[in-house]
């Protein structure tokens, strides 16, 4: 789940409330110092970090895809990676520990 500063601030306020700390209100400075102390960085999520094995890709390209598109004209087939459908899209950035890979 992608994490941003608002989520970190809300969680910090929630933890303070659970610990019965009444005079705490998480600020941007608190979040900045927390990130620095704990080696946390903001990074773009890259969806290709774990590639698909080549044999699975070849099976899809050579067997499954032709079966799916056999009843369609070539001009009715579109590359889904090329159009901008962003309905309910997740953020593409999150916080992570420095030196750790996103999964």
C-alpha positions as a printed NumPy array, in Angstrom:
array([[  0.   ,   0.   ,   0.   ],
       [  1.525,   3.333,  -0.992],
       [  2.235,   5.611,   1.981],
       [  2.392,   9.408,   1.924],
       [  3.043,  12.141,   4.506],
       [ -0.655,  12.572,   5.306],
       [ -0.942,   8.895,   6.188],
       [  2.223,   9.069,   8.329],
       [  0.914,  12.134,  10.175],
       [ -2.469,  10.517,  10.798],
       [ -0.842,   7.339,  12.105],
       [  1.492,   9.345,  14.398],
       [ -1.5  ,  11.251,  15.82 ],
       [ -3.361,   7.963,  16.298],
       [ -0.408,   6.401,  18.15 ],
       [ -0.11 ,   9.469,  20.398],
       [ -3.835,   9.266,  21.18 ],
       [ -3.538,   5.544,  22.004],
       [ -0.621,   6.362,  24.329],
       [ -2.767,   9.105,  25.918],
       [ -0.374,  11.883,  24.869],
       [ -2.771,  14.831,  24.73 ],
       [ -0.486,  17.688,  23.66 ],
       [  0.862,  16.01 ,  20.498],
       [ -0.053,  17.169,  16.998],
       [  2.112,  15.72 ,  14.256],
       [  3.758,  18.391,  12.096],
       [  5.676,  18.328,   8.827],
       [  8.867,  18.901,  10.828],
       [  8.148,  15.825,  12.954],
       [  7.666,  13.723,   9.811],
       [ 10.852,  15.134,   8.222],
       [ 12.929,  14.357,  11.327],
       [ 11.34 ,  10.877,  11.62 ],
       [ 12.277,  10.125,   7.994],
       [ 15.84 ,  11.323,   8.545],
       [ 16.305,   9.336,  11.8  ],
       [ 14.893,   6.147,  10.288],
       [ 16.431,   6.37 ,   6.796],
       [ 13.053,   6.648,   5.069],
       [ 12.86 ,   8.025,   1.534],
       [ 10.064,   8.865,  -0.909],
       [ 10.333,   6.872,  -4.133],
       [  8.408,   6.263,  -7.325],
       [  6.913,   2.784,  -7.448],
       [  8.28 ,   0.922, -10.469],
       [  5.93 ,  -1.815, -11.603],
       [  8.626,  -3.735, -13.467],
       [ 10.92 ,  -4.551, -10.529],
       [  9.999,  -8.251, -10.663],
       [  9.843,  -9.221, -14.318],
       [  7.689, -12.03 , -15.659],
       [  9.617, -15.186, -16.624],
       [ 10.218, -15.388, -20.378],
       [  8.475, -18.761, -20.815],
       [  5.25 , -17.361, -19.325],
       [  5.437, -14.324, -21.621],
       [  6.053, -16.526, -24.661],
       [  3.108, -18.777, -23.749],
       [  0.855, -15.715, -23.452],
       [  2.038, -14.179, -26.737],
       [  1.994, -17.387, -28.789],
       [ -1.051, -19.217, -27.366],
       [ -3.407, -17.211, -25.162],
       [ -3.385, -13.824, -26.886],
       [ -4.168, -15.198, -30.385],
       [ -7.098, -17.128, -28.882],
       [ -8.444, -13.977, -27.204],
       [ -8.239, -11.752, -30.281],
       [ -9.237, -14.22 , -33.019],
       [-12.746, -12.719, -33.414],
       [-11.586,  -9.081, -33.572],
       [-10.434,  -6.965, -36.494],
       [ -6.893,  -5.531, -36.114],
       [ -8.263,  -1.955, -36.061],
       [-10.423,  -2.88 , -33.018],
       [ -7.415,  -3.892, -30.89 ],
       [ -5.707,  -1.291, -28.709],
       [ -2.612,  -1.343, -26.537],
       [ -3.849,  -0.773, -22.971],
       [ -0.461,   0.632, -21.963],
       [ -0.913,   3.531, -24.358],
       [ -4.234,   5.043, -23.259],
       [ -4.896,   7.052, -20.11 ],
       [ -7.425,   5.198, -18.001],
       [ -6.779,   6.41 , -14.457],
       [-10.013,   5.503, -12.674],
       [ -9.167,   4.538,  -9.081],
       [ -5.462,   4.44 ,  -9.83 ],
       [ -3.126,   4.008,  -6.869],
       [ -0.461,   6.631,  -6.197],
       [  2.841,   5.923,  -7.916],
       [  5.046,   7.076,  -5.   ],
       [  5.547,   5.76 ,  -1.482],
       [  7.946,   5.883,   1.448],
       [ 10.446,   3.082,   1.895],
       [ 13.524,   2.319,   3.967],
       [ 16.748,   3.416,   2.258],
       [ 18.581,   0.497,   0.679],
       [ 15.467,  -1.726,   0.625],
       [ 13.709,  -2.746,  -2.579],
       [  9.988,  -2.166,  -3.018],
       [  7.993,  -5.346,  -3.594]])
